Amino acid sequence: MEEKENVEETKEDTPKVVQDANAAAERLEKANQEKAELLSREEEMMARKALGGNSEAGQAPAKAVGETDEEYSERFREGKVNLLE
C-alpha cells in the first residue's frame, strides 16, 4: 500500500515537463505498436498478392503486326511515307 502512495506522491512531485515527456513517450509507444501491426498486415497482403498467381501459362504472346513490302510501296506511291523519319 505504501508503494502506491509513493507512486502517487512522485507523480505529483514531478515537474510538468517530465509528465508531458512521459505522456509523449506513451503515445509514441502506442503509435509504434500500431505501425508494427499495420506493417505486418501489409507484408501479409504483399505475400498473398505475390503468391496469388498471374499465370501466363497457355497465353500466346501477341505477334507484332508489321507492314509488308507491298503495303509500304503502296503508301510510298500515295505520298504518305515521310522519308525523313
Residue pairs with C-beta under 8 A, 6 or more apart in sequence:
11 19
67 75
72 81
75 81
